[in-house]
Amino acid sequence: MNTIVNINDGLELQIEACDSEHEKHNIDKTDILRVALVAVFVIFGWLQIPYFNMLGVAATLIGGYPIFKEAFSNLYERRMTMELSMSIALFAALVISEVFTALVITLFVLIAEVLEKLTMSRGQNAIKHLLSLLPQEAFIRDGDAVLERKLSEVQIGDVVVVKPGGRVPVDGSVISGHSFIDQSTITGESIPSEKVIGSIVYAGTINQAGTIDVRTTGIGKDTAFGKIIHAVENAKRYQAPIQKTADRLAGYLVYFALSCALLTFLMTHNVRATISVVIVAGACGIAAGTPLAILGGIGRAARAGSIIKGGLFLELLSSIDTVVFDKTGTLTYGTPVVVNVESLNGSSSQDVLHLAAVAESVSEHPLGQAIVQKAQEEKLAIGRPDQFNYVPGKGIRCRINGEEILVGNKSLFEENNYVINSLAKIETETSEVFVGKSKILVGIIHIADILRLESKQAVADLKTLGIKSILLTGDGKPIADAIAKKLGITEVFSEVLPSEKQDYIKSLMASGRKVAMVGDGINDAPALMEASVGIAIGSGTDVARESANIVLIGNDLSRFVETVRIAHRCRKIIMTNFAGTLAVDGLGVFLAAFGYLNPLLAAFIHVTSELIFIMNSARLLPSRSS
């Protein structure tokens, strides 16, 4: 049974049932009435009222209808499930006139089903709670007027006005205003994020301070909010290998229980002991607990700022031993900035920066734009050169106030007979832009792609989890080595092409490693698809995000580390359920076969163990406050 929720005519949430053995997770009046009916007849049986056996059989058949229906459905599909095993036990109990025992077993199972539905419903509601975070209307700026419209009427490019205290209805960038926004529901950040012109905002977050105008870039299902919902919607479409193992193991346990029951009957001819053996096997704890843990893991990861596109990838992430990082835009900000201005031959650093900024003011080169940006930050007056000539691959030759100015690399200056041999060794981790005036070298501007603040900590945290980090980049070896040294990464591969990145990932996996690739660019897409798990930075290209199995909302690599921890915790919970179920079933079948468990006690053990394992899995479910 599927739950369908439509919001704003544009975003649909369809959460599939998390347990193939118990597909309906909504408790209705019929469930309550069945429990009440069976409970009443259990009391009648205890009081030994007249005609109890005849009435009790009818109550068992009516109350146990969901169990029998599921059992026959599974039998038709040739699937061995616990419902089939339990149905055999109930019919056998009725045949030998153990009507009271059959009723008590039915009551236990129905109560367990109700509690399981409540637990599974919590898992779905924890995710669907996000639906209430998106406004139904938006305020659109139309010239000087501000008009209120339904969110479904908003278009890409519209300017949305978000007032203090209101929720942001769309994804977009701030074009006017200044504020602080609580993004905890989407990105997991505990501190409100400052928003200025150019900042990115997400649908469903809360504007805490000033009014801002937002240029819409994403609506409904195309927002970060929508992608979280979509990830949950698709979680069951990619069934995790560990979940398939759970389903298979549950079937094996049923075969084992029925075989033991047959052996018990042949050896002892004790029907009660035989029925007890069938009842006591509690593989439902595996069948129900595993998908619940996976749903909880995906939901908790979404709250932590990671969109996992299916249970398959959560399971794979739990077993990775190697993470390969792209550099630019992933470990670094991906935008070159001026980190140092070195003045020479009597010039000042401001003179050097000013000359370079004027020369680069008409250039589109990224390094030139970084120089102009720095000059603007320093509030320097930037004019235009009198003459301008760009030398491809080398730099700029121009005239400012009649003087020849050169801005470019070492090769350009050597060609123009500048003396640079006496300079100190150039820094290997930055790009150097030489600045010359009238045949005199006046300075060097050092430009670098700055490391993200959380990158070093993320690499260190992965190391504590036993995961090795590798740097894979198209940058030159000196820069790559310098960045790796700062991060504590010992394995570095530089100057690689996109196809070579893919080949490198392929070779790592061929050597037996389980690899996750983290990247942000178009050139990372082949490697992201080749890896066991591909992780894209949220600010990266659309191609990278579509190619990846996991998408980080924003750029914080600490969210990736937290997602790995969640995956490890999910696997630990599932394996604990495996071990516990095997232990309980093994001991229970042994005791039942030798007559130490009657059917009533066997049913109690079965239901209790199932609920314990389900509640163990439920620990992963995100609460509303998390």
C-alpha positions in Angstrom: 0.0 0.0 0.0 1.4 3.4 -0.9 0.9 6.7 0.8 0.4 9.6 -1.6 0.8 13.2 -0.5 0.5 16.1 -3.0 1.7 19.6 -2.2 1.6 22.8 -4.3 0.5 20.9 -7.4 4.1 20.3 -8.1 5.7 18.1 -5.5 4.5 14.6 -4.9 5.6 12.4 -2.0 5.0 8.7 -2.5 6.4 6.6 0.3 6.3 3.0 -0.4 5.8 0.5 2.4 9.0 -0.3 4.2 8.3 -4.0 4.9 7.3 -6.3 2.1 5.7 -8.6 4.7 3.6 -5.9 6.3 2.6 -3.5 3.6 -0.2 -1.5 5.3 1.2 0.8 7.9 -1.8 2.8 8.8 -3.9 1.6 11.7 -7.6 1.8 11.1 -10.7 0.8 13.0 -10.7 -2.7 11.6 -7.3 -3.4 13.3 -8.6 -2.2 16.6 -11.9 -4.2 16.3 -10.0 -7.4 15.5 -7.7 -7.0 18.5 -10.8 -6.3 20.7 -12.7 -9.3 19.3 -9.9 -11.7 19.9 -9.1 -10.2 23.4 -12.8 -10.7 24.4 -12.8 -14.3 23.4 -9.5 -14.9 25.2 -11.3 -13.7 28.4 -14.2 -16.0 27.5 -11.8 -18.9 27.2 -10.2 -18.0 30.5 -13.7 -18.0 32.1 -14.6 -21.2 30.3 -18.0 -20.0 29.0 -20.3 -22.5 27.3 -19.8 -23.2 23.6 -16.4 -21.5 23.8 -14.6 -23.9 21.4 -17.1 -23.2 18.6 -17.1 -19.5 19.1 -13.4 -19.4 19.7 -12.7 -21.0 16.3 -14.8 -18.4 14.6 -13.0 -15.6 16.5 -9.6 -17.0 15.5 -10.5 -17.2 11.9 -12.0 -13.6 11.9 -9.2 -12.1 14.0 -6.5 -13.9 12.1 -7.8 -13.0 8.6 -4.9 -10.6 7.9 -2.4 -13.3 8.8 -4.1 -15.9 6.6 -4.6 -13.5 3.7 -0.9 -12.6 3.7 0.1 -16.3 4.0 -2.0 -17.4 1.1 -0.7 -14.5 -1.0 2.9 -15.5 -0.2 2.1 -19.1 -0.9 0.7 -18.2 -4.3 4.0 -16.3 -5.0 6.0 -19.2 -3.8 7.5 -17.2 -1.0 8.2 -18.7 2.4 7.3 -16.2 5.1 6.5 -16.1 8.8 2.8 -15.5 8.1 2.7 -18.9 6.3 4.5 -20.6 9.2 2.2 -18.9 11.7 -0.9 -19.9 9.8 0.2 -23.5 9.7 0.6 -23.3 13.5 -2.8 -21.7 14.1 -4.7 -24.3 12.0 -2.8 -27.1 13.6 -3.7 -25.7 17.1 -7.4 -25.6 16.1 -7.3 -29.2 14.7 -6.1 -30.5 18.1 -8.7 -28.4 19.9 -6.1 -26.0 21.4 -8.6 -23.1 20.7 -7.5 -21.0 23.7 -3.9 -21.3 22.6 -4.8 -20.3 19.0 -6.7 -17.3 20.3 -3.8 -16.1 22.5 -1.3 -16.6 19.6 -3.6 -14.6 17.3 -3.9 -11.8 19.9 -0.1 -11.6 20.4 0.4 -11.5 16.6 -2.3 -8.8 16.1 -0.9 -6.6 18.9 2.5 -7.0 17.4 1.2 -6.0 14.0 -0.4 -2.9 15.5 2.8 -1.9 17.4 4.8 -2.5 14.2 2.5 -0.3 12.2 2.9 2.5 14.8 6.6 2.2 14.6 6.7 2.1 10.8 4.3 5.0 10.7 6.7 7.0 12.8 9.4 6.3 10.3 7.3 7.7 7.5 6.0 10.6 9.5 9.5 11.6 10.5 10.1 12.3 6.8 6.7 13.5 5.9 7.0 16.1 8.6 9.1 18.0 6.2 6.0 18.6 4.0 4.7 21.0 6.6 7.7 23.2 6.2 6.9 24.5 2.7 4.5 27.5 2.4 1.5 27.3 0.2 1.8 30.9 -1.0 4.6 33.2 -2.1 4.9 36.9 -2.4 6.1 37.9 -5.9 7.7 41.3 -6.7 6.1 42.8 -9.8 7.7 46.1 -10.4 7.0 48.2 -7.3 4.1 46.0 -6.3 4.3 42.8 -4.2 1.6 40.2 -5.1 0.5 37.1 -3.2 0.3 34.0 -5.4 0.0 30.2 -5.0 3.3 28.5 -5.0 2.3 26.5 -8.0 2.1 29.7 -10.0 5.7 30.7 -9.3 8.1 30.4 -12.2 11.9 30.1 -12.5 13.3 33.6 -12.5 10.5 35.2 -10.5 11.6 37.4 -7.6 10.1 36.2 -4.3 9.9 38.4 -1.3 10.6 36.7 2.0 9.6 38.6 5.1 11.0 38.2 8.6 9.6 35.2 10.3 8.4 33.6 7.1 9.5 30.4 5.5 11.4 30.5 2.2 9.1 29.0 -0.5 11.7 28.4 -3.2 15.4 27.7 -3.8 17.2 30.7 -5.2 19.8 33.4 -4.7 19.5 36.6 -2.8 19.4 39.7 -5.0 18.5 42.3 -2.4 18.5 42.6 1.4 20.3 41.1 4.3 19.2 38.5 6.8 20.0 35.4 8.9 18.2 32.2 7.9 17.6 29.1 10.1 18.6 26.2 7.7 18.6 23.4 10.3 15.7 21.5 8.8 17.5 21.2 5.4 21.2 21.4 6.0 21.5 20.4 9.7 23.3 23.7 10.6 22.7 24.6 14.2 23.6 28.3 13.7 21.5 30.6 11.4 23.3 31.3 8.2 24.0 34.9 7.2 22.5 35.8 3.8 23.7 38.7 1.6 23.4 39.5 -2.1 24.5 36.4 -4.0 23.8 33.9 -1.1 21.9 30.7 -1.8 18.7 30.0 0.1 16.6 26.8 0.4 12.9 26.2 0.4 11.5 25.3 3.8 14.0 27.3 5.8 13.0 30.2 8.1 13.9 33.8 7.6 14.8 35.2 11.0 15.7 38.8 10.4 15.4 41.3 7.5 13.3 41.2 4.3 15.2 39.6 1.3 14.4 39.4 -2.4 15.2 36.0 -3.8 15.6 35.1 -7.5 13.9 31.7 -8.0 16.1 28.9 -9.3 14.2 25.9 -8.1 10.5 25.1 -7.4 8.8 22.1 -5.8 10.5 18.9 -6.7 13.5 20.7 -8.1 14.4 22.3 -4.7 16.7 20.8 -2.1 13.6 20.1 0.0 11.9 18.3 -3.0 15.0 16.2 -3.6 15.0 15.0 0.1 11.4 13.9 -0.4 12.3 12.3 -3.7 15.1 10.4 -2.1 12.8 8.9 0.5 10.2 8.1 -2.2 12.8 6.1 -4.1 14.4 4.5 -1.1 12.6 1.2 -1.6 13.1 1.1 -5.4 16.8 0.4 -4.8 16.6 -2.6 -2.4 19.8 -2.8 -0.5 21.7 -6.1 -0.8 21.6 -6.4 3.0 17.9 -6.2 2.9 17.7 -9.0 0.3 19.9 -11.0 2.6 17.4 -10.3 5.4 14.5 -11.5 3.2 16.4 -14.6 2.2 17.5 -15.4 5.8 14.0 -15.1 7.0 12.9 -17.6 4.4 15.7 -20.0 5.5 14.7 -19.7 9.1 11.1 -20.7 8.2 12.3 -23.7 6.3 14.5 -24.6 9.2 11.6 -24.2 11.7 9.3 -26.4 9.6 12.0 -29.0 9.1 12.7 -29.1 12.8 8.9 -29.4 13.4 8.6 -32.3 11.1 11.6 -34.0 12.7 10.1 -33.3 16.2 6.9 -34.9 15.2 8.6 -38.0 13.7 10.7 -38.5 16.8 8.2 -37.6 19.6 4.8 -37.7 18.0 4.0 -34.8 20.3 1.8 -32.4 18.3 2.0 -29.6 20.9 5.8 -29.6 20.8 5.7 -29.7 17.0 3.4 -26.6 16.9 5.6 -24.8 19.4 8.6 -25.3 17.1 6.8 -23.7 14.2 5.6 -20.8 16.3 8.8 -19.9 18.1 10.9 -19.0 15.0 11.0 -15.2 15.0 12.5 -14.2 11.7 10.0 -11.4 11.4 12.4 -9.3 13.4 14.8 -9.5 10.5 12.2 -9.0 7.8 10.6 -6.0 9.5 13.7 -4.5 11.3 16.0 -4.2 8.3 13.9 -1.9 6.0 12.9 0.1 9.0 16.6 0.7 9.8 17.3 1.6 6.2 14.4 4.1 6.1 15.6 5.6 9.4 19.2 5.9 8.1 18.0 7.7 4.9 15.8 10.0 6.9 18.5 10.8 9.5 21.0 11.4 6.7 18.5 13.8 5.0 18.3 15.8 8.3 22.1 15.8 8.4 22.3 17.3 5.0 22.8 14.3 2.6 20.3 13.1 0.0 20.8 9.3 -0.4 19.1 8.1 -3.5 18.3 4.6 -2.2 18.9 2.0 0.5 21.4 0.3 -1.8 23.8 3.2 -1.5 23.4 3.5 2.2 24.4 -0.1 2.5 27.3 0.3 0.1 28.5 3.4 2.0 28.7 1.4 5.2 31.4 -0.8 3.7 33.7 1.6 1.9 37.4 1.6 2.9 38.7 4.3 0.5 37.5 7.8 -0.3 38.8 9.5 -3.4 38.5 13.3 -3.4 38.6 15.7 -6.3 40.4 18.9 -5.3 38.9 22.0 -6.9 35.4 22.8 -5.6 35.4 19.8 -3.3 38.3 20.1 -0.9 38.8 23.8 -1.9 36.3 26.6 -2.6 37.0 26.3 -6.3 37.4 30.1 -6.7 40.9 31.6 -6.9 41.6 34.4 -4.4 44.6 36.7 -3.8 46.4 35.4 -0.7 49.5 37.6 -0.8 50.8 40.7 -2.7 54.6 40.8 -2.8 56.1 44.2 -3.6 59.6 44.7 -5.1 62.0 47.4 -6.2 60.6 50.1 -4.0 56.9 49.6 -4.9 54.1 49.3 -2.4 51.7 46.3 -2.3 48.8 48.7 -3.2 50.7 50.0 -6.2 51.2 46.4 -7.4 47.6 45.5 -6.9 46.3 48.7 -8.5 48.4 48.2 -11.7 47.4 44.6 -12.0 43.7 45.4 -11.5 43.7 48.1 -14.1 45.3 45.7 -16.6 43.0 42.9 -15.8 39.8 45.0 -15.7 39.0 44.1 -19.3 40.1 40.4 -18.9 37.9 37.4 -18.3 40.7 35.2 -17.0 39.8 33.7 -13.5 43.1 34.9 -12.0 42.5 38.3 -13.4 39.0 38.4 -11.9 40.5 37.4 -8.5 42.9 40.4 -8.8 40.1 42.8 -9.6 38.0 41.4 -6.7 40.9 42.0 -4.3 41.4 45.5 -5.5 37.6 46.2 -5.0 37.9 44.8 -1.5 40.8 47.2 -0.9 38.6 50.0 -2.3 41.1 50.9 -5.0 40.0 53.0 -7.9 40.1 50.8 -11.0 40.3 52.5 -14.3 40.8 51.2 -17.8 44.1 50.7 -19.6 45.0 53.0 -22.5 46.0 50.1 -24.7 45.4 46.3 -24.2 46.9 43.2 -25.7 46.3 39.7 -24.4 49.0 37.1 -25.1 47.4 33.7 -25.0 48.8 31.5 -22.3 51.1 34.2 -21.0 49.4 37.3 -19.8 48.7 41.0 -20.7 50.7 43.7 -22.2 49.1 47.2 -21.9 49.7 50.9 -21.4 48.6 52.9 -18.4 49.2 56.6 -18.4 51.7 56.1 -21.2 53.8 53.5 -19.3 54.1 49.9 -20.5 52.6 47.5 -18.0 53.1 43.7 -18.0 50.9 41.3 -16.0 51.4 37.6 -16.5 53.5 34.5 -16.0 57.3 34.1 -15.8 57.5 33.2 -19.5 56.0 36.6 -20.6 58.5 38.5 -18.5 61.5 36.5 -19.8 60.5 37.2 -23.4 60.4 40.9 -22.6 63.9 40.9 -21.0 62.8 41.4 -17.3 65.4 40.4 -14.7 63.8 37.8 -12.4 66.6 35.3 -11.7 67.4 36.7 -8.3 64.0 36.1 -6.9 63.4 33.8 -4.0 61.9 30.4 -4.7 58.3 30.7 -5.9 55.6 29.1 -3.7 54.5 25.8 -5.1 50.9 25.8 -3.8 49.9 29.1 -5.4 49.7 30.6 -8.9 52.0 33.6 -9.3 51.1 36.6 -11.4 54.1 38.9 -12.1 53.6 42.6 -12.4 56.0 44.8 -14.3 56.3 48.5 -15.1 58.6 50.1 -17.7 61.0 47.0 -17.7 61.1 46.8 -13.9 59.5 44.0 -12.0 57.5 45.7 -9.3 55.8 42.8 -7.6 54.3 39.3 -7.6 50.7 38.5 -6.7 50.1 35.1 -5.2 46.7 33.5 -6.0 45.4 30.2 -4.6 42.3 28.1 -4.4 41.7 28.2 -0.6 41.0 25.0 1.3 37.5 24.6 2.8 37.7 25.1 6.5 36.2 21.7 7.2 38.3 19.7 4.7 41.2 18.9 7.1 38.9 17.8 9.9 36.8 15.6 7.4 39.9 13.7 6.3 41.0 13.3 9.9 37.6 12.0 10.9 37.6 9.5 8.0 41.0 8.2 9.1 39.6 7.5 12.6 36.8 5.5 10.9 39.5 3.3 9.2 38.9 4.9 5.8 41.8 6.0 3.6 41.6 9.3 1.7 43.2 9.8 -1.8 43.5 13.1 -3.7 42.8 12.9 -7.4 43.1 16.2 -9.4 43.9 17.7 -12.7 46.2 20.3 -11.1 50.0 20.2 -11.4 52.0 18.0 -9.0 53.5 20.9 -6.9 50.0 22.3 -6.0 48.5 18.9 -5.5 51.3 17.8 -3.2 51.1 21.0 -1.2 47.3 20.6 -0.7 47.6 17.0 0.3 50.3 17.8 2.8 48.0 20.3 4.5 45.2 17.8 4.7 47.3 14.8 5.8 46.7 12.8 2.7 49.6 10.6 1.6 48.3 9.2 -1.7 48.1 11.8 -4.4 47.5 11.6 -8.2 47.8 14.8 -10.1 47.5 16.1 -13.7 44.8 13.5 -14.5 42.2 13.9 -17.2 38.5 13.0 -16.6 38.8 9.7 -18.4 41.9 8.9 -16.3 40.0 9.6 -13.1 37.5 7.0 -14.2 40.2 4.5 -15.0 41.9 5.2 -11.7 38.7 4.4 -9.8 38.2 1.3 -11.8 41.7 0.1 -11.0 41.2 0.7 -7.3 38.0 -1.3 -7.3 39.7 -4.1 -9.3 42.3 -4.3 -6.6 39.6 -5.1 -4.0 39.0 -1.7 -2.5 35.5 -0.4 -1.8 35.6 3.1 -3.1 33.6 6.3 -2.6 34.3 9.2 -5.0 33.6 12.8 -3.9 33.5 15.5 -6.6 31.6 18.5 -7.9 32.4 19.1 -11.6 31.4 17.8 -15.0 34.8 16.2 -15.3 34.1 14.2 -12.1 30.9 12.6 -13.5 32.5 9.5 -15.1 34.4 8.7 -11.9 31.3 9.3 -9.7 29.4 6.7 -11.7 32.3 4.2 -11.7 32.8 4.2 -7.9 30.9 2.0 -5.5 29.3 5.1 -4.2 29.5 8.5 -5.9 29.0 11.6 -3.7 28.4 15.1 -5.3 28.9 18.4 -3.6 25.6 20.3 -3.6 27.1 23.4 -5.1 28.6 21.4 -8.0 27.3 21.0 -11.5 24.0 19.4 -12.4 25.8 16.6 -14.3 27.8 15.7 -11.1 24.7 15.7 -9.0 22.7 13.5 -11.4 25.7 11.1 -11.7 26.1 10.7 -8.0 24.3 8.3 -5.6 24.5 10.7 -2.7 24.2 14.5 -2.9 25.4 16.8 -0.1 23.2 19.8 0.5 25.7 22.7 0.4 29.5 22.2 0.5 30.3 21.0 4.1 32.3 17.8 4.0 31.5 17.2 7.6 28.0 16.2 6.4 29.6 13.5 4.3 31.5 12.1 7.4 28.3 12.2 9.4 26.5 10.3 6.6 29.2 7.6 6.7 28.7 7.3 10.5 25.0 6.9 10.0 25.6 4.2 7.4 27.9 2.4 9.9 25.3 2.6 12.6 22.6 1.3 10.3 24.7 -1.7 9.4 25.5 -2.4 13.0 21.9 -2.3 14.0 20.9 -4.7 11.2 23.7 -7.1 12.0 22.7 -7.0 15.7 19.2 -8.0 14.6 20.6 -10.9 12.5 22.7 -12.2 15.4 19.9 -11.8 17.9 17.3 -13.5 15.7 19.6 -16.5 15.1 20.3 -16.9 18.8 16.6 -16.6 19.9 15.4 -18.9 17.1 18.0 -21.5 17.7 17.4 -21.7 21.4 13.6 -21.5 21.0 13.5 -24.3 18.5 15.7 -26.5 20.7 13.6 -25.9 23.8 10.3 -26.4 21.9 11.5 -29.6 20.2 12.2 -31.2 23.6 8.9 -30.1 25.1 10.1 -27.2 27.3 7.9 -24.7 25.4 4.2 -24.9 25.0 2.5 -23.1 22.1 1.5 -20.2 24.3 5.0 -19.5 25.6 6.5 -20.1 22.1 4.1 -17.4 20.7 5.1 -15.0 23.5 8.8 -15.5 22.7 8.2 -15.0 19.0 6.3 -11.8 19.3 8.5 -10.3 22.0 11.7 -11.0 20.1 10.2 -9.4 16.9 9.2 -6.3 18.7 12.7 -6.0 20.4 14.4 -6.1 17.0 11.9 -3.6 15.4 12.5 -1.2 18.3 16.2 -1.6 17.9 15.9 -0.5 14.3 13.6 2.3 15.3 16.5 4.0 17.1 17.7 5.3 13.8 14.5 7.1 13.0 15.0 10.9 13.1 12.9 12.7 15.6 11.1 16.0 14.9 13.7 17.9 16.9 16.7 16.2 15.3 
